[in-house]
């Protein structure tokens, strides 16, 4: 059973594509900081936390391993964002 919950959200106002930074708990054991909620061409989407490498490129640091986990993570973050407006 997947158990994601939003612990903190940092909202951004204005015309930027970045709408929020979200910290998500996985169960009661782990906190993952830095999911990004971005407004894309096809609407809002959740982007994974990332870190800049020594080559200047950005690399994801956290990845859902299943489609089910990705869908549930997206659902929890998007619902929280919309409910808290």
Secondary structure, DSSP 8 states (H G I E B T S, - for coil): ---EEEEEEEE--SS-SEEEEEEEEETTTEEEEEEEEEEETTEEEEE--EEE-TTS-EEE----SSHHHHHHHHHHHHHHHHHT-
